C-alpha cells in the first residue's frame, strides 16, 4: 500500500458484471480527473492460448488439474513485482494479452498472444487492475498486500457457470460436455486461488439471479441485470452511510448490518455512489503526501 502511488484492484471472474464495473470506474476517474493505468489480469498468464490449450490437454490425459485460475498458468510473482514497483516508485513493467483479431492486428500478431513487455513511466495517478488475481496470496507471492482498495466482483457460482457455458459454446465452439469437464477440472484451483480473495476485499459486489439457475447446463439465456439483485458486503461498515444509499437507490434494502442489497439494474449507480468518495479520499491523501514530499525537498 502507498499513499503516494495507490493501487485499486477489481478481482473476480465472468458473470459478475464486468462491463458495468468498467463503466463505473471510467465515470469516476473522469469525474475526478484521475489518470489511471489499466492492467489486465490476463496479461500475467504464463502461456499463449495455443500453449495453454496443449497444456490443458496433457493435464487431462494425465488426470491433473491445470486451469487459468491456478498458479501454474499465471505469474503471480511478476504481478506482485508490478504492484510493488508502482507502490514504491510509481512505475513498472507490463504487457497486454490480445484476445481478439481486432486487438491483435495493430501489433501484427495473432489472438491469444502477448505484446512485448514495456516500461510504464511515472505519469499515472493510480494503477487500476482488473482480473482474476488482484487479491491473491500464495507461499511465494502476496499481491493483496500492495492494494489500497480491493473490490470483489462475485457472481454466484451457477451464474458464473452459465456465463462460461454460453461464452465457450457460442464464441469458442466448445461442446457443453467439454465445458462441463473444464469446470470440473478447474474446481480445485478455484477453491484454492479465487474464493479466498473475497475474504480479503474491502467491498464485495455479488450478483444473485432472481430466475431459476439450478441447472446451469440447461439454461436458455444468461440472466440479465434486471433479473438479478446485487449483494454488497462491506468488510468494515463503521463509517458506511447506509441511510444515504437507501434513499438514493430505489428498491434497495439492508439484509445484514454490513450488507446492502440493490436491484441489478442499479449496480452501476451503486458502485459510483459507494466507490467515488473512497477514491476521492485516496486521491486527497495522495496529493497531501506529494505536498509533504515537496515541502521536505524545499526545506
NORRA-V915855 format. One record per residue. N is the residue number from 0. SS is DSSP state (A for helix, B for strand, O for the rest). PSI is psi as a letter, one per 20 degrees, with the letter a starting at -180 (999 if undefined). NEAR is the number of other C-alpha atoms within 12 Angstrom. Layout:
n ss psi near
N SS PSI NEAR
N SS PSI NEAR
This chain:
n ss psi near
0 O q 30
1 O p 30
2 O h 32
3 O h 31
4 O m 39
5 O q 43
6 B p 45
7 B p 45
8 B p 47
9 B o 46
10 B p 48
11 B r 42
12 O a 38
13 O q 32
14 O i 35
15 O i 45
16 O l 40
17 A h 32
18 A g 18
19 A g 25
20 A g 35
21 A g 26
22 A g 18
23 A g 26
24 A h 38
25 A g 25
26 A g 22
27 A g 28
28 A g 30
29 A g 17
30 A h 16
31 A j 24
32 O k 18
33 O p 28
34 O o 22
35 B p 30
36 B p 34
37 B p 29
38 B p 33
39 B p 29
40 A h 38
41 A h 36
42 A i 38
43 A j 40
44 B q 35
45 O h 30
46 O q 26
47 O r 27
48 A g 26
49 A g 16
50 A g 16
51 A g 22
52 A g 19
53 A g 16
54 A h 23
55 A h 27
56 A g 21
57 A g 16
58 A h 19
59 A g 20
60 A h 13
61 A j 12
62 O k 14
63 O r 20
64 O p 29
65 O o 33
66 O r 38
67 O i 37
68 O h 36
69 O r 30
70 O h 33
71 O h 25
72 O i 30
73 B q 31
74 O n 28
75 A h 34
76 A g 26
77 A h 27
78 A g 42
79 A h 35
80 A g 26
81 A g 39
82 A g 42
83 A g 30
84 A g 29
85 A g 39
86 A h 32
87 A h 20
88 A i 25
89 O k 30
90 O r 28
91 B a 29
92 B p 29
93 B r 33
94 O a 27
95 O q 28
96 B p 31
97 B o 29
98 O g 23
99 O r 20
100 A h 16
101 A h 14
102 A h 19
103 A h 19
104 A g 16
105 O h 13
106 O j 18
107 O l 14
108 O r 21
109 O q 21
110 O q 22
111 O j 27
112 B r 30
113 B q 30
114 O r 26
115 O q 15
116 O p 16
117 B q 15
118 B p 17
119 B p 23
120 O a 19
121 O k 22
122 O i 18
123 O q 25
124 O h 36
125 B q 41
126 B p 45
127 B o 38
128 B p 43
129 B p 34
130 B a 39
131 O i 44
132 O k 53
133 O i 48
134 O k 43
135 O q 45
136 B p 29
137 O a 24
138 O h 11
139 O i 15
140 O p 26
141 B n 28
142 O h 39
143 A h 38
144 A i 28
145 A i 33
146 O p 39
147 O h 39
148 B o 37
149 B o 41
150 B p 45
151 B p 46
152 B o 46
153 O n 38
154 O q 36
155 O q 32
156 A h 30
157 A h 29
158 A h 37
159 A g 32
160 A g 37
161 A g 36
162 A g 33
163 A g 33
164 A g 35
165 A g 29
166 A g 21
167 A h 22
168 A h 20
169 A h 16
170 O h 14
171 O i 17
172 O j 14
173 O q 18
174 O r 19
175 A h 24
176 A g 16
177 A h 21
178 A g 26
179 A g 24
180 A h 23
181 A g 31
182 A g 31
183 A g 21
184 A h 27
185 A i 30
186 A g 24
187 A g 21
188 A h 28
189 A g 30
190 A h 20
191 A h 21
192 A h 36
193 A g 35
194 A h 32
195 A h 24
196 A h 36
197 A i 37
198 A i 24
199 O i 32
200 O q 35
201 O h 32
202 B p 35
203 B p 38
204 B o 45
205 B o 40
206 B p 41
207 B o 35
208 B q 32
209 O j 20
210 O r 21
211 O o 20
212 O k 25
213 O h 16
214 O n 16
215 A h 28
216 A i 28
217 A j 18
218 O p 21
219 O i 15
220 O q 22
221 O p 31
222 O p 32
223 O r 24
224 A h 29
225 A i 20
226 A k 22
227 B r 30
228 B q 33
229 B p 42
230 B p 35
231 B o 43
232 B p 33
233 B p 32
234 O g 24
235 O o 17
236 O j 18
237 O g 11
238 O k 15
239 O p 25
240 O m 21
241 A g 29
242 A h 15
243 A g 17
244 A h 28
245 A h 23
246 A h 16
247 A h 19
248 O o 28
249 O p 18
250 O j 20
251 O q 28
252 B r 25
253 B p 23
254 B h 16
255 B r 14
256 O i 20
257 O j 23
258 B p 28
259 B p 36
260 B p 34
261 B q 37
262 B q 31
263 A h 34
264 A i 27
265 A j 33
266 A g 42
267 A g 31
268 A g 27
269 A g 36
270 A g 41
271 A g 30
272 A h 27
273 A g 36
274 A h 36
275 A g 27
276 A h 21
277 A g 27
278 A h 37
279 A g 26
280 A g 19
281 A g 29
282 A h 32
283 A g 21
284 A h 21
285 A g 27
286 A h 22
287 A h 17
288 A h 19
289 A g 19
290 A h 16
291 A g 16
292 A g 15
293 A g 13
294 A g 11
295 A g 10
296 A h 9
297 A h 8
298 O 999 7
